Amino acid sequence: MQKVRKAIFPVGGLGTRFLPATKAMPKEMLPVVDKPLIQYAFEEARAAGIEQFIFITGRNKNVLNNHFDHSYELQKLLSEKAKKDLLALTRDWLPEAGQIAFIRQQEALGLGHAVWCARNLIGDEPFAVLLADEMLLSKKPFLQDMVEAYQKTGASIIGVAKVPAKKTDKYGIIDVEKEEDGLIKIKGMVEKPAPDKAPSNLSIIGRYILDPEIISYLDKGRHIKGAGNEIQLTDSMSAMLATKPFYGIKFTGERYDCGSKKGFIAANIAFALARKDMRAATEQLIRRFAAKL
Ligand code: G1P
């Protein structure tokens, strides 16, 4: 079985749901506690064994490149002052030179188009896709579970989680053939169906391991607009399902959709509570606010 070494991070979206914060700054740089969304996704991928990180970016996104590079002035100052902890936060987590690539999407045409833009770097290898605005809080990095499921099945793996039935029109939704040993055999997928058209309430959560053949489906579908008038990854996956198996695995930890303001605020509270250095102060804050309700 081929190793899953590559991951794609689509970060070319315009982030309109977070204006004015995202007017000049990419939404993936929004911090949860003190770390940008994109760094959480990067660290999740690295913990799952990913070695090559491919960012699909757009205009106004250069600050993302800078975040994954050295910051010499800051590093010099912090080392002169022997501020080891701060230096570590600035420098020590960086990928090695050559492990990271940036591709311009040129136009924000949708997730399917973003993944297609990486085709020349993917070649004939399975790869992961991570959407940084979906934050997953769990003991073991979820992508690692997904990589293990890929090693077992050799098939494309999609991370899924239940959503309230009335919210199916916000997500990709899967249709289940059967469930066995924690793996769901998928028989259909549809992007953002209305609640009365949804085949289930299991939504795609922005984590994928894909067979490289998906590139040829994305190639065929690269001018076909789907839900929301965007080129959808779900549509190409659904086309590939006719010839190649897909499995879903359920994420059972806490999921925060930081594409929405409510999810973003919830993520800040949850991630602060999960941190030893922030827990007591956050609990105190919550009590103070709750007392006023
Ligand atoms: C994308 C995918 C969708 C998935 C969602 C998860 O939608 O197209 O299938 O459920 O991410 O966050 P988006 O939120 O980019 O519209």
Residues whose N, C-alpha, C, O or C-beta is under 5 A from the ligand:
A	BS01	G1P	L111 E134 K170 Y171 G172 I204 I205 G206 T234
